[in-house]
Amino acid sequence: MGSGRLYAAVAAGGFRRYATYRAATVAGVFTNTVFGVILVYTYLALWDERPHLGGYDQTQAVTYVWLGQCLYATLAIQGGGAEKDLMERIRTGEIAVDLYRPADLQMWWLAGDVGRALFQMLGRGVIPFAFGAVFFPMALPTSVTPWAAFVVTLLLATVVSFAIRYLAALSVFWLMDGMGVNQVLMVTGIFFSGMVLPLNAFPGALGEVVRVLPWAAQIQMPADVLMGETDPLRAFAFQAAWAVALLAAGRLLQSAATRRVVVQGG
């Protein structure tokens, strides 16, 4: 119970921290909405030429666009979540303070990132999604069950996203700088998550590969569950398997780093 309260407090702190950046939040809402409109009309033109591309009709394609804009900041698709601060603390040596805390390092950063994600969803994601629902036809469920399943996929997607970025951040123990790693996170996040184009639309062997990578758990799975294109239990199993595997890999890399790597600065 004590640990639970601790990590809940860390999550609440993460939420409050990002809630202070009101101007950035307003700018993010505006940017996501504008990019959403641009992508919608791009998708409509593409789906006019290729009806049912990736198994979606135009309404589903529009829904996919607005869901992507909703989750862009929530899941830190291009980075910019907890891993950014963690990389800097490793680089400066301040990570030594974190390692002395009477708390699990991975859980501490996960809790903070969950708080950040919750704020980004409510503060930056909901408004563009609602805008899309008002001004464009969207394939949204009318019963409670699909929405409940969708919420579960969002939670699992948040954990998978954190686990990917946590692994990237830990590499700074060896690299001593996170600039290159951040660039890799940006490219892989945009391409493999399906932010630009649904992974269902990727052709041939490339499509088969990208749909089994962990990035597919971030946008593609929640979208398919929301629109009834996949069995929720299958989506849960896929996301949970990657979450467990990536968190376990993070544990192993963290253990190797804290045993063998001298903290920079001391």
Backbone as CSV, one residue per row, in Angstrom:
resi,resn,N_x,N_y,N_z,CA_x,CA_y,CA_z,C_x,C_y,C_z
1,MET,0.832,-1.201,0.000,0.000,0.000,0.000,0.868,1.253,0.000
2,GLY,1.989,1.204,0.768,2.877,2.350,0.803,3.488,2.629,-0.551
3,SER,3.946,1.570,-1.237,4.517,1.722,-2.571,3.472,2.242,-3.539
4,GLY,2.249,1.728,-3.430,1.178,2.187,-4.307,0.926,3.671,-4.165
5,ARG,0.897,4.148,-2.925,0.684,5.574,-2.691,1.848,6.404,-3.226
6,LEU,3.062,5.870,-3.077,4.241,6.582,-3.571,4.154,6.794,-5.073
7,TYR,3.887,5.709,-5.818,3.862,5.826,-7.274,2.644,6.615,-7.755
8,ALA,1.554,6.554,-7.013,0.395,7.391,-7.339,0.750,8.865,-7.176
9,ALA,1.526,9.174,-6.134,1.961,10.554,-5.917,2.907,11.008,-7.028
10,VAL,3.782,10.107,-7.468,4.696,10.437,-8.567,3.899,10.702,-9.848
11,ALA,2.886,9.864,-10.102,2.043,10.061,-11.278,1.295,11.389,-11.195
12,ALA,0.777,11.699,-10.023,0.082,12.970,-9.840,1.034,14.142,-10.059
13,GLY,2.276,13.983,-9.621,3.270,15.027,-9.842,3.556,15.218,-11.320
14,GLY,3.632,14.101,-12.054,3.830,14.197,-13.494,2.684,14.918,-14.175
15,PHE,1.463,14.636,-13.734,0.283,15.304,-14.285,0.351,16.807,-14.012
16,ARG,0.635,17.168,-12.751,0.664,18.592,-12.386,1.783,19.337,-13.111
17,ARG,2.896,18.681,-13.284,4.030,19.325,-13.953,3.656,19.764,-15.360
18,TYR,3.058,18.871,-16.127,2.710,19.213,-17.507,1.503,20.132,-17.581
19,ALA,0.673,20.116,-16.542,-0.486,21.013,-16.519,-0.078,22.467,-16.371
20,THR,1.154,22.724,-15.920,1.604,24.105,-15.755,1.940,24.768,-17.087
21,TYR,2.197,23.955,-18.125,2.583,24.516,-19.427,1.335,24.777,-20.264
22,ARG,0.580,25.779,-19.871,-0.717,26.017,-20.509,-0.579,26.531,-21.930
23,ALA,0.346,27.451,-22.154,0.535,27.990,-23.504,0.974,26.884,-24.463
24,ALA,1.877,26.018,-23.992,2.335,24.910,-24.835,1.196,23.948,-25.136
25,THR,0.315,23.751,-24.154,-0.827,22.860,-24.359,-1.776,23.424,-25.408
26,VAL,-2.069,24.717,-25.310,-2.954,25.362,-26.293,-2.335,25.288,-27.690
27,ALA,-1.034,25.550,-27.779,-0.344,25.473,-29.068,-0.385,24.048,-29.612
28,GLY,-0.241,23.067,-28.722,-0.291,21.674,-29.151,-1.663,21.279,-29.664
29,VAL,-2.709,21.742,-28.982,-4.079,21.468,-29.443,-4.287,22.042,-30.836
30,PHE,-3.858,23.289,-31.035,-4.009,23.936,-32.336,-3.233,23.166,-33.418
31,THR,-1.983,22.821,-33.107,-1.144,22.117,-34.083,-1.736,20.768,-34.451
32,ASN,-2.147,19.999,-33.456,-2.721,18.680,-33.735,-4.004,18.790,-34.549
33,THR,-4.808,19.810,-34.276,-6.051,19.990,-35.016,-5.773,20.334,-36.476
34,VAL,-4.832,21.249,-36.701,-4.486,21.643,-38.078,-3.902,20.465,-38.849
35,PHE,-2.968,19.754,-38.233,-2.382,18.598,-38.906,-3.430,17.516,-39.137
36,GLY,-4.378,17.395,-38.220,-5.451,16.438,-38.400,-6.276,16.744,-39.636
37,VAL,-6.624,18.014,-39.824,-7.400,18.409,-41.004,-6.612,18.122,-42.283
38,ILE,-5.323,18.471,-42.275,-4.488,18.214,-43.458,-4.442,16.721,-43.778
39,LEU,-4.214,15.902,-42.739,-4.134,14.457,-42.957,-5.473,13.865,-43.392
40,VAL,-6.568,14.381,-42.847,-7.885,13.872,-43.237,-8.102,14.031,-44.734
41,TYR,-7.833,15.219,-45.254,-8.066,15.442,-46.683,-7.057,14.679,-47.542
42,THR,-5.857,14.473,-47.007,-4.889,13.626,-47.712,-5.382,12.183,-47.768
43,TYR,-5.883,11.686,-46.630,-6.414,10.329,-46.581,-7.635,10.174,-47.485
44,LEU,-8.524,11.174,-47.497,-9.716,11.081,-48.334,-9.333,10.968,-49.807
45,ALA,-8.320,11.736,-50.214,-7.858,11.649,-51.601,-7.243,10.277,-51.878
46,LEU,-6.473,9.776,-50.927,-5.847,8.465,-51.100,-6.890,7.368,-51.154
47,TRP,-7.888,7.451,-50.273,-8.920,6.410,-50.250,-9.875,6.511,-51.445
48,ASP,-9.957,7.696,-52.069,-10.708,7.801,-53.328,-10.045,6.972,-54.421
49,GLU,-8.710,6.983,-54.409,-7.956,6.219,-55.403,-7.845,4.747,-55.042
50,ARG,-7.776,4.474,-53.744,-7.618,3.091,-53.271,-8.675,2.789,-52.216
51,PRO,-9.921,2.586,-52.636,-10.991,2.301,-51.661,-10.659,1.069,-50.816
52,HIS,-10.978,1.142,-49.545,-10.763,0.042,-48.601,-9.290,-0.326,-48.454
53,LEU,-8.430,0.668,-48.607,-7.003,0.455,-48.371,-6.786,0.007,-46.932
54,GLY,-6.041,-1.071,-46.762,-5.778,-1.590,-45.430,-7.003,-2.151,-44.731
55,GLY,-8.094,-2.386,-45.496,-9.315,-2.909,-44.900,-10.196,-1.850,-44.279
56,TYR,-9.829,-0.568,-44.411,-10.621,0.528,-43.866,-11.454,1.180,-44.962
57,ASP,-12.658,1.647,-44.610,-13.363,2.542,-45.504,-12.961,3.981,-45.164
58,GLN,-13.514,4.947,-45.879,-13.090,6.330,-45.662,-13.412,6.821,-44.253
59,THR,-14.555,6.433,-43.740,-14.929,6.868,-42.389,-13.951,6.327,-41.358
60,GLN,-13.542,5.084,-41.512,-12.559,4.505,-40.597,-11.203,5.173,-40.748
61,ALA,-10.840,5.510,-41.981,-9.569,6.200,-42.210,-9.559,7.555,-41.513
62,VAL,-10.683,8.272,-41.577,-10.795,9.566,-40.898,-10.689,9.375,-39.387
63,THR,-11.346,8.353,-38.874,-11.277,8.060,-37.439,-9.844,7.781,-37.019
64,TYR,-9.117,7.034,-37.858,-7.731,6.701,-37.566,-6.876,7.966,-37.465
65,VAL,-7.121,8.919,-38.363,-6.358,10.176,-38.344,-6.538,10.899,-37.015
66,TRP,-7.782,11.065,-36.605,-8.039,11.842,-35.393,-7.596,11.105,-34.138
67,LEU,-7.638,9.786,-34.173,-7.108,9.036,-33.039,-5.596,9.220,-32.947
68,GLY,-4.927,9.221,-34.100,-3.489,9.462,-34.111,-3.133,10.821,-33.548
69,GLN,-3.909,11.843,-33.900,-3.653,13.181,-33.365,-3.920,13.239,-31.855
70,CYS,-4.888,12.460,-31.409,-5.196,12.388,-29.978,-4.058,11.736,-29.199
71,LEU,-3.447,10.715,-29.800,-2.438,9.932,-29.088,-1.012,10.377,-29.349
72,TYR,-0.834,11.324,-30.250,0.516,11.754,-30.627,1.336,12.188,-29.411
73,ALA,0.800,13.121,-28.640,1.519,13.590,-27.445,1.308,12.645,-26.271
74,THR,0.126,12.026,-26.206,-0.174,11.114,-25.098,0.861,10.013,-25.002
75,LEU,1.208,9.419,-26.140,2.154,8.311,-26.166,3.570,8.756,-26.513
76,ALA,3.778,10.074,-26.602,5.113,10.601,-26.939,5.668,9.862,-28.150
77,ILE,4.890,9.854,-29.232,5.246,9.086,-30.426,6.630,9.465,-30.939
78,GLN,6.964,10.745,-30.894,8.284,11.195,-31.347,9.237,11.455,-30.184
79,GLY,8.921,10.913,-29.017,9.742,11.170,-27.845,9.243,12.397,-27.106
80,GLY,9.999,12.824,-26.120,9.624,14.002,-25.352,8.899,13.694,-24.058
81,GLY,8.901,12.424,-23.651,8.281,12.047,-22.389,9.329,11.910,-21.297
82,ALA,9.134,10.911,-20.449,10.035,10.727,-19.308,11.470,10.475,-19.726
83,GLU,11.643,9.868,-20.901,12.995,9.512,-21.329,13.887,10.733,-21.521
84,LYS,13.286,11.871,-21.866,14.078,13.086,-22.081,14.765,13.506,-20.789
85,ASP,14.024,13.541,-19.686,14.600,13.906,-18.396,15.576,12.843,-17.910
86,LEU,15.230,11.584,-18.133,16.103,10.498,-17.681,17.446,10.545,-18.401
87,MET,17.428,10.792,-19.697,18.681,10.902,-20.452,19.557,12.014,-19.894
88,GLU,18.940,13.154,-19.583,19.703,14.283,-19.071,20.280,13.982,-17.693
89,ARG,19.540,13.289,-16.862,20.028,12.956,-15.519,21.164,11.941,-15.595
90,ILE,21.099,11.038,-16.559,22.204,10.094,-16.742,23.438,10.843,-17.238
91,ARG,23.234,11.760,-18.168,24.349,12.509,-18.750,25.077,13.344,-17.710
92,THR,24.323,13.977,-16.817,24.927,14.860,-15.815,25.380,14.132,-14.563
93,GLY,24.954,12.884,-14.390,25.310,12.147,-13.184,24.287,12.252,-12.078
94,GLU,23.235,13.051,-12.293,22.191,13.189,-11.272,21.420,11.891,-11.064
95,ILE,21.575,10.940,-11.972,20.896,9.655,-11.840,21.333,8.950,-10.555
96,ALA,22.517,9.291,-10.041,22.994,8.682,-8.792,22.024,8.957,-7.651
97,VAL,21.409,10.147,-7.649,20.419,10.481,-6.626,19.199,9.577,-6.768
98,ASP,18.779,9.339,-8.007,17.618,8.478,-8.248,17.878,7.054,-7.761
99,LEU,19.096,6.589,-7.943,19.424,5.225,-7.557,19.455,5.050,-6.040
100,TYR,19.632,6.142,-5.309,19.634,6.071,-3.856,18.239,6.190,-3.261
101,ARG,17.257,6.538,-4.069,15.898,6.653,-3.546,15.382,5.280,-3.113
102,PRO,14.571,5.232,-2.063,13.975,3.960,-1.642,12.771,3.603,-2.520
103,ALA,13.002,3.599,-3.811,11.935,3.303,-4.766,12.553,2.633,-5.981
104,ASP,11.746,1.849,-6.665,12.223,1.172,-7.869,12.399,2.201,-8.987
105,LEU,13.582,2.224,-9.621,13.891,3.233,-10.635,12.921,3.168,-11.816
106,GLN,12.697,1.980,-12.320,11.825,1.833,-13.486,10.386,2.225,-13.166
107,MET,9.886,1.781,-12.024,8.522,2.106,-11.632,8.359,3.599,-11.371
108,TRP,9.386,4.230,-10.814,9.339,5.668,-10.548,9.120,6.445,-11.848
109,TRP,9.932,6.119,-12.860,9.827,6.830,-14.127,8.560,6.437,-14.888
110,LEU,8.128,5.202,-14.755,6.879,4.789,-15.390,5.704,5.555,-14.800
111,ALA,5.657,5.671,-13.475,4.570,6.393,-12.825,4.528,7.840,-13.292
112,GLY,5.693,8.493,-13.332,5.735,9.877,-13.797,5.268,10.011,-15.234
113,ASP,5.623,9.032,-16.075,5.230,9.095,-17.482,3.742,8.830,-17.659
114,VAL,3.163,7.992,-16.809,1.715,7.757,-16.857,0.971,9.052,-16.511
115,GLY,1.461,9.785,-15.509,0.853,11.068,-15.173,0.939,12.049,-16.334
116,ARG,2.110,12.105,-16.977,2.280,12.962,-18.153,1.312,12.571,-19.262
117,ALA,1.203,11.263,-19.527,0.331,10.777,-20.594,-1.131,11.117,-20.326
118,LEU,-1.539,10.988,-19.065,-2.933,11.296,-18.723,-3.231,12.766,-18.985
119,PHE,-2.317,13.642,-18.594,-2.565,15.057,-18.866,-2.595,15.333,-20.361
120,GLN,-1.647,14.770,-21.102,-1.604,15.021,-22.542,-2.867,14.506,-23.231
121,MET,-3.411,13.416,-22.737,-4.665,12.913,-23.292,-5.803,13.899,-23.040
122,LEU,-5.938,14.327,-21.791,-7.048,15.218,-21.431,-6.821,16.641,-21.935
123,GLY,-5.577,17.117,-21.829,-5.306,18.505,-22.164,-5.062,18.766,-23.626
124,ARG,-4.490,17.763,-24.318,-4.096,17.999,-25.711,-4.766,17.054,-26.699
125,GLY,-5.199,15.897,-26.239,-5.727,14.903,-27.166,-7.223,14.938,-27.383
126,VAL,-7.975,15.214,-26.336,-9.433,15.114,-26.416,-10.019,16.156,-27.361
127,ILE,-9.514,17.383,-27.331,-10.106,18.459,-28.134,-9.956,18.197,-29.637
128,PRO,-8.765,17.853,-30.154,-8.696,17.529,-31.584,-9.602,16.354,-31.973
129,PHE,-9.687,15.345,-31.101,-10.539,14.191,-31.396,-12.004,14.620,-31.443
130,ALA,-12.415,15.448,-30.482,-13.793,15.945,-30.469,-14.068,16.824,-31.686
131,PHE,-13.085,17.634,-32.086,-13.224,18.463,-33.288,-13.479,17.571,-34.501
132,GLY,-12.692,16.504,-34.615,-12.878,15.585,-35.729,-14.249,14.938,-35.722
133,ALA,-14.734,14.568,-34.534,-16.045,13.923,-34.430,-17.173,14.868,-34.819
134,VAL,-16.996,16.166,-34.570,-18.035,17.149,-34.880,-18.061,17.485,-36.363
135,PHE,-16.903,17.625,-36.979,-16.842,18.155,-38.340,-16.599,17.097,-39.418
136,PHE,-16.318,15.863,-39.039,-16.078,14.810,-40.025,-16.812,13.544,-39.603
137,PRO,-17.262,12.724,-40.569,-17.883,11.453,-40.209,-16.835,10.489,-39.658
138,MET,-17.125,9.911,-38.500,-16.181,9.003,-37.868,-16.874,7.708,-37.481
139,ALA,-16.101,6.616,-37.512,-16.640,5.292,-37.190,-16.441,5.016,-35.708
140,LEU,-17.323,5.560,-34.885,-17.209,5.413,-33.441,-18.285,4.470,-32.916
141,PRO,-17.957,3.640,-31.930,-18.939,2.700,-31.378,-20.031,3.428,-30.603
142,THR,-21.180,2.805,-30.548,-22.317,3.406,-29.837,-22.617,2.711,-28.521
143,SER,-21.887,1.631,-28.211,-22.103,0.918,-26.945,-20.899,1.115,-26.031
144,VAL,-21.077,0.766,-24.778,-20.040,1.002,-23.766,-18.879,0.024,-23.890
145,THR,-19.161,-1.217,-24.242,-18.128,-2.261,-24.227,-16.917,-1.937,-25.094
146,PRO,-17.097,-1.520,-26.367,-15.911,-1.179,-27.163,-15.108,-0.020,-26.579
147,TRP,-15.794,0.949,-25.982,-15.075,2.062,-25.370,-14.272,1.600,-24.162
148,ALA,-14.832,0.685,-23.379,-14.106,0.143,-22.220,-12.862,-0.620,-22.673
149,ALA,-13.016,-1.423,-23.728,-11.872,-2.160,-24.271,-10.827,-1.194,-24.813
150,PHE,-11.285,-0.127,-25.426,-10.386,0.888,-25.960,-9.555,1.527,-24.841
151,VAL,-10.169,1.811,-23.705,-9.450,2.398,-22.570,-8.342,1.458,-22.100
152,VAL,-8.626,0.158,-22.077,-7.604,-0.817,-21.675,-6.439,-0.794,-22.657
153,THR,-6.751,-0.717,-23.961,-5.671,-0.676,-24.952,-4.830,0.592,-24.799
154,LEU,-5.451,1.688,-24.400,-4.694,2.917,-24.196,-3.717,2.781,-23.036
155,LEU,-4.165,2.151,-21.949,-3.282,1.942,-20.812,-2.091,1.064,-21.201
156,LEU,-2.372,-0.021,-21.913,-1.300,-0.911,-22.349,-0.381,-0.220,-23.343
157,ALA,-0.952,0.590,-24.229,-0.138,1.332,-25.193,0.801,2.304,-24.480
158,THR,0.324,2.910,-23.405,1.152,3.833,-22.626,2.344,3.113,-22.013
159,VAL,2.112,1.909,-21.499,3.201,1.132,-20.895,4.208,0.707,-21.959
160,VAL,3.721,0.243,-23.114,4.627,-0.156,-24.196,5.458,1.035,-24.658
161,SER,4.801,2.173,-24.831,5.520,3.374,-25.262,6.620,3.736,-24.275
162,PHE,6.281,3.728,-22.987,7.296,4.035,-21.973,8.435,3.036,-22.032
163,ALA,8.112,1.759,-22.154,9.147,0.721,-22.124,10.131,0.882,-23.278
164,ILE,9.640,1.257,-24.451,10.521,1.503,-25.596,11.453,2.678,-25.289
165,ARG,10.879,3.751,-24.783,11.658,4.965,-24.537,12.608,4.793,-23.342
166,TYR,12.229,3.952,-22.393,13.097,3.690,-21.242,14.359,2.959,-21.697
167,LEU,14.196,1.989,-22.579,15.355,1.283,-23.122,16.276,2.248,-23.855
168,ALA,15.668,3.138,-24.637,16.478,4.121,-25.365,17.234,5.025,-24.393
169,ALA,16.566,5.449,-23.325,17.201,6.340,-22.360,18.380,5.668,-21.662
170,LEU,18.234,4.401,-21.344,19.306,3.700,-20.632,20.575,3.581,-21.474
171,SER,20.437,3.669,-22.795,21.622,3.584,-23.652,22.595,4.732,-23.387
172,VAL,22.105,5.820,-22.795,22.958,6.972,-22.524,23.989,6.647,-21.443
173,PHE,23.759,5.604,-20.649,24.785,5.169,-19.702,26.090,4.865,-20.437
174,TRP,25.980,4.366,-21.666,27.155,4.040,-22.458,27.504,5.132,-23.462
175,LEU,26.485,5.745,-24.073,26.734,6.738,-25.116,27.097,8.107,-24.556
176,MET,26.652,8.405,-23.338,26.903,9.668,-22.653,26.192,10.856,-23.296
177,ASP,25.377,10.632,-24.286,24.610,11.710,-24.903,23.389,11.097,-25.570
178,GLY,22.253,11.785,-25.466,21.017,11.215,-25.998,20.538,11.812,-27.297
179,MET,21.326,12.702,-27.922,20.856,13.386,-29.115,20.571,12.412,-30.260
180,GLY,21.516,11.535,-30.535,21.321,10.569,-31.612,20.190,9.597,-31.312
181,VAL,20.100,9.179,-30.060,19.037,8.252,-29.665,17.670,8.910,-29.836
182,ASN,17.579,10.202,-29.494,16.316,10.918,-29.671,15.908,10.977,-31.132
183,GLN,16.863,11.159,-32.005,16.552,11.180,-33.440,16.022,9.829,-33.914
184,VAL,16.635,8.771,-33.411,16.156,7.424,-33.763,14.735,7.210,-33.252
185,LEU,14.470,7.652,-32.026,13.123,7.531,-31.465,12.095,8.271,-32.314
186,MET,12.449,9.446,-32.804,11.534,10.231,-33.623,11.179,9.493,-34.910
187,VAL,12.203,8.984,-35.599,11.975,8.327,-36.886,11.205,7.027,-36.717
188,THR,11.649,6.198,-35.786,10.969,4.919,-35.586,9.561,5.120,-35.059
189,GLY,9.383,6.113,-34.182,8.061,6.367,-33.630,7.061,6.746,-34.698
190,ILE,7.436,7.660,-35.583,6.533,8.112,-36.641,6.252,6.994,-37.638
191,PHE,7.273,6.287,-38.067,7.112,5.292,-39.131,6.443,4.018,-38.641
192,PHE,6.975,3.432,-37.556,6.516,2.107,-37.144,5.232,2.129,-36.320
193,SER,4.860,3.274,-35.771,3.625,3.326,-34.990,2.390,3.437,-35.876
194,GLY,2.590,3.810,-37.147,1.449,4.027,-38.028,0.923,5.438,-37.960
195,MET,1.732,6.363,-37.469,1.294,7.743,-37.338,1.030,8.374,-38.698
196,VAL,1.826,8.028,-39.693,1.673,8.607,-41.027,0.638,7.837,-41.840
197,LEU,0.689,6.516,-41.766,-0.215,5.658,-42.530,-0.518,4.418,-41.694
198,PRO,-1.773,3.973,-41.671,-2.092,2.766,-40.884,-1.204,1.595,-41.276
199,LEU,-0.756,0.859,-40.287,0.117,-0.281,-40.567,-0.593,-1.335,-41.405
200,ASN,-1.927,-1.369,-41.351,-2.687,-2.314,-42.173,-2.507,-2.046,-43.656
201,ALA,-2.091,-0.823,-43.994,-1.937,-0.450,-45.399,-0.537,-0.728,-45.931
202,PHE,0.388,-1.124,-45.061,1.736,-1.433,-45.528,1.701,-2.736,-46.334
203,PRO,2.365,-2.770,-47.478,2.252,-3.945,-48.361,3.190,-5.088,-48.006
204,GLY,2.795,-6.284,-48.417,3.661,-7.451,-48.419,4.382,-7.756,-47.132
205,ALA,5.645,-8.162,-47.307,6.463,-8.576,-46.162,6.700,-7.423,-45.194
206,LEU,6.829,-6.209,-45.721,7.023,-5.053,-44.843,5.846,-4.898,-43.897
207,GLY,4.639,-5.040,-44.429,3.448,-4.936,-43.589,3.400,-6.010,-42.523
208,GLU,3.772,-7.234,-42.894,3.761,-8.329,-41.926,4.748,-8.080,-40.795
209,VAL,5.882,-7.462,-41.122,6.898,-7.190,-40.100,6.452,-6.069,-39.167
210,VAL,6.017,-4.930,-39.739,5.689,-3.777,-38.888,4.493,-4.053,-37.988
211,ARG,3.624,-4.956,-38.406,2.430,-5.228,-37.595,2.703,-6.123,-36.393
212,VAL,3.907,-6.701,-36.314,4.241,-7.504,-35.131,5.296,-6.824,-34.254
213,LEU,5.742,-5.637,-34.641,6.699,-4.894,-33.828,5.967,-4.190,-32.684
214,PRO,6.683,-3.820,-31.631,5.996,-3.225,-30.464,5.307,-1.906,-30.765
215,TRP,5.779,-1.158,-31.759,5.148,0.118,-32.086,3.697,-0.066,-32.549
216,ALA,3.372,-1.249,-33.060,1.997,-1.516,-33.491,1.024,-1.472,-32.318
217,ALA,1.542,-1.639,-31.100,0.688,-1.618,-29.909,0.241,-0.211,-29.547
218,GLN,0.823,0.803,-30.184,0.580,2.168,-29.748,-0.646,2.811,-30.398
219,ILE,-0.750,2.779,-31.715,-1.890,3.392,-32.395,-2.748,2.356,-33.105
220,GLN,-2.100,1.420,-33.796,-2.845,0.470,-34.614,-3.804,-0.386,-33.787
221,MET,-3.329,-0.927,-32.686,-4.188,-1.784,-31.872,-5.350,-1.011,-31.235
222,PRO,-5.102,0.132,-30.590,-6.246,0.892,-30.064,-7.244,1.281,-31.148
223,ALA,-6.742,1.652,-32.329,-7.640,2.044,-33.419,-8.509,0.876,-33.861
224,ASP,-7.896,-0.292,-34.024,-8.657,-1.448,-34.486,-9.675,-1.915,-33.450
225,VAL,-9.329,-1.797,-32.177,-10.287,-2.153,-31.126,-11.445,-1.168,-31.118
226,LEU,-11.146,0.116,-31.222,-12.192,1.134,-31.200,-13.167,0.961,-32.360
227,MET,-12.640,0.591,-33.525,-13.481,0.479,-34.722,-13.975,-0.938,-34.975
228,GLY,-13.716,-1.854,-34.027,-14.220,-3.214,-34.159,-13.533,-4.041,-35.218
229,GLU,-12.273,-3.712,-35.541,-11.548,-4.426,-36.588,-10.707,-5.580,-36.049
230,THR,-10.623,-5.713,-34.745,-9.879,-6.826,-34.162,-10.519,-7.232,-32.849
231,ASP,-10.266,-8.452,-32.434,-10.783,-8.946,-31.168,-10.035,-8.274,-30.018
232,PRO,-10.739,-7.654,-29.074,-10.051,-6.975,-27.975,-9.095,-7.871,-27.205
233,LEU,-9.465,-9.119,-26.977,-8.582,-10.019,-26.226,-7.280,-10.262,-26.975
234,ARG,-7.357,-10.351,-28.289,-6.142,-10.503,-29.090,-5.266,-9.265,-28.962
235,ALA,-5.898,-8.096,-28.997,-5.143,-6.849,-28.855,-4.503,-6.759,-27.475
236,PHE,-5.260,-7.113,-26.422,-4.717,-7.080,-25.064,-3.502,-7.994,-24.954
237,ALA,-3.611,-9.195,-25.511,-2.522,-10.170,-25.412,-1.276,-9.657,-26.134
238,PHE,-1.474,-9.082,-27.314,-0.349,-8.549,-28.090,0.347,-7.422,-27.326
239,GLN,-0.445,-6.486,-26.817,0.133,-5.351,-26.110,0.785,-5.778,-24.799
240,ALA,0.116,-6.647,-24.062,0.655,-7.081,-22.768,1.950,-7.859,-22.953
241,ALA,2.018,-8.689,-23.998,3.230,-9.462,-24.252,4.414,-8.534,-24.520
242,TRP,4.193,-7.518,-25.338,5.279,-6.575,-25.612,5.616,-5.743,-24.378
243,ALA,4.618,-5.366,-23.593,4.877,-4.595,-22.377,5.763,-5.382,-21.421
244,VAL,5.423,-6.639,-21.192,6.205,-7.478,-20.282,7.615,-7.685,-20.826
245,ALA,7.727,-7.992,-22.110,9.040,-8.254,-22.707,9.938,-7.022,-22.644
246,LEU,9.379,-5.867,-22.969,10.186,-4.647,-22.996,10.554,-4.169,-21.590
247,LEU,9.619,-4.286,-20.649,9.936,-3.913,-19.269,11.000,-4.841,-18.691
248,ALA,10.913,-6.123,-19.025,11.928,-7.079,-18.571,13.289,-6.746,-19.172
249,ALA,13.298,-6.389,-20.452,14.548,-5.987,-21.095,15.102,-4.735,-20.433
250,GLY,14.215,-3.808,-20.066,14.648,-2.612,-19.363,15.277,-2.940,-18.015
251,ARG,14.697,-3.912,-17.321,15.264,-4.349,-16.028,16.678,-4.879,-16.218
252,LEU,16.851,-5.711,-17.232,18.164,-6.309,-17.472,19.188,-5.245,-17.848
253,LEU,18.795,-4.326,-18.727,19.730,-3.275,-19.137,20.035,-2.340,-17.979
254,GLN,19.037,-2.035,-17.175,19.246,-1.193,-15.987,20.217,-1.854,-15.025
255,SER,20.041,-3.159,-14.829,20.940,-3.890,-13.930,22.374,-3.862,-14.443
256,ALA,22.521,-4.065,-15.761,23.867,-4.041,-16.348,24.487,-2.652,-16.205
257,ALA,23.688,-1.622,-16.410,24.207,-0.257,-16.342,24.643,0.105,-14.933
258,THR,23.833,-0.215,-13.951,24.130,0.182,-12.576,25.246,-0.666,-11.962
259,ARG,25.519,-1.851,-12.530,26.606,-2.685,-12.028,27.960,-2.312,-12.617
260,ARG,27.953,-1.994,-13.909,29.228,-1.928,-14.614,29.604,-0.540,-15.123
261,VAL,28.678,0.372,-15.148,28.961,1.676,-15.741,29.159,2.714,-14.654
262,VAL,30.232,3.473,-14.758,30.517,4.549,-13.820,29.611,5.727,-14.187
263,VAL,28.898,6.273,-13.217,28.015,7.407,-13.479,28.839,8.625,-13.845
264,GLN,28.499,9.276,-14.920,29.246,10.447,-15.361,29.162,11.546,-14.315
265,GLY,30.266,12.131,-14.035,30.294,13.241,-13.082,30.679,12.809,-11.673
266,GLY,30.847,11.493,-11.445,31.207,11.101,-10.091,31.298,9.624,-9.890
